[in-house]
Amino acid sequence: MQRSAEMPAAPIAEAATPRSPRGLRRALIQAFVLFHLAAVAAWSFTSTESKAPLDRTVHSAFGWYMFPTGLWQAWNMFAPNPGMSNVYVEAEVTLRDGSRATWKFPRMD
């Protein structure tokens, strides 16, 4: 079959080019947002006190991210048995001039 003069030629596939730095940065940001949403959602639907295999798997998979960033939450803060402790950090520090002071980690109360 002959091609008529009116039919355009098929486009030639371009060689695959590596992603630009901007495209790579965008892909990394999207991957992080997707990971973050998955971690928060998975953590929210599980219990820290449960011994169920799924809960333990989720907490071992995402605990390294949730605890240090302060994004973790526990449902035991609600009734009927809320936690009865108030944990905080204080440190005695020695300043350059040799004097000592008590430093208190900021709290939300």
C-alpha positions as CSV (number, residue, x, y, z in Angstrom):
1,M,0.0,0.0,0.0
2,Q,1.4,3.4,-0.9
3,R,1.1,6.4,1.2
4,S,-0.7,9.3,-0.3
5,A,0.7,12.7,-0.1
6,E,-2.0,13.7,2.3
7,M,-1.1,11.2,5.0
8,P,1.5,12.4,7.4
9,A,4.4,10.3,8.2
10,A,4.4,8.3,11.4
11,P,6.3,10.2,14.2
12,I,9.7,8.9,14.9
13,A,10.1,7.8,18.5
14,E,12.7,9.9,20.3
15,A,15.5,8.3,22.2
16,A,14.8,8.0,25.9
17,T,16.5,10.9,27.7
18,P,17.4,10.9,31.3
19,R,15.1,12.9,33.6
20,S,16.0,16.5,34.1
21,P,17.0,17.5,37.6
22,R,13.7,19.4,37.9
23,G,11.7,16.3,36.9
24,L,13.7,14.1,39.3
25,R,13.2,16.6,42.2
26,R,9.4,16.6,41.5
27,A,9.3,12.8,41.4
28,L,11.2,12.6,44.8
29,I,8.8,15.1,46.3
30,Q,5.8,13.2,45.1
31,A,7.3,9.9,46.4
32,F,7.9,11.5,49.8
33,V,4.3,12.9,50.0
34,L,2.9,9.5,49.1
35,F,5.1,7.7,51.7
36,H,4.1,10.3,54.3
37,L,0.4,9.9,53.7
38,A,0.7,6.1,53.7
39,A,2.6,6.1,57.0
40,V,0.2,8.4,58.7
41,A,-2.9,6.5,57.4
42,A,-1.4,3.1,58.4
43,W,-0.4,4.4,61.8
44,S,-3.8,6.0,62.5
45,F,-5.7,2.8,61.9
46,T,-3.5,0.6,64.2
47,S,-3.0,0.4,67.9
48,T,0.3,0.8,69.7
49,E,-0.9,-1.6,72.5
50,S,-2.2,-4.3,70.2
51,K,-0.3,-7.6,69.7
52,A,-2.0,-8.3,66.4
53,P,0.5,-9.2,63.6
54,L,-0.8,-6.4,61.3
55,D,-0.4,-3.7,64.0
56,R,3.1,-4.9,64.9
57,T,4.1,-5.0,61.3
58,V,2.9,-1.4,60.7
59,H,4.7,-0.1,63.8
60,S,7.9,-1.8,62.9
61,A,7.7,-0.6,59.3
62,F,6.9,3.1,60.1
63,G,8.1,3.6,63.7
64,W,11.6,4.8,62.5
65,Y,9.8,7.7,60.8
66,M,6.9,8.4,63.1
67,F,8.6,8.5,66.5
68,P,11.6,10.9,65.8
69,T,9.4,13.3,63.8
70,G,6.7,13.4,66.5
71,L,4.0,12.4,64.1
72,W,2.9,9.3,66.1
73,Q,-0.3,9.2,68.0
74,A,-1.9,6.7,70.3
75,W,-5.6,6.1,70.8
76,N,-5.1,5.4,74.5
77,M,-5.3,9.1,75.2
78,F,-9.0,8.9,75.0
79,A,-11.6,7.5,77.4
80,P,-12.2,5.2,79.2
81,N,-8.5,4.9,80.4
82,P,-6.5,7.9,79.3
83,G,-2.8,8.0,80.3
84,M,-2.1,9.5,83.7
85,S,1.5,10.6,83.2
86,N,3.1,13.8,82.1
87,V,6.5,13.1,80.7
88,Y,9.0,15.9,80.1
89,V,12.7,16.4,79.8
90,E,15.0,18.7,81.8
91,A,18.8,18.9,81.6
92,E,21.4,20.5,83.7
93,V,23.8,22.2,81.3
94,T,27.2,23.7,81.9
95,L,27.7,27.0,80.0
96,R,31.0,28.2,78.5
97,D,31.6,30.5,81.4
98,G,31.4,27.5,83.8
99,S,28.0,28.4,85.2
100,R,25.2,25.9,85.3
101,A,21.6,26.2,84.2
102,T,18.5,24.0,83.9
103,W,17.3,23.7,80.4
104,K,13.7,22.5,79.9
105,F,12.6,20.9,76.7
106,P,9.6,22.9,75.3
107,R,6.2,21.4,76.2
108,M,2.7,22.1,74.9
109,D,1.0,22.4,78.3
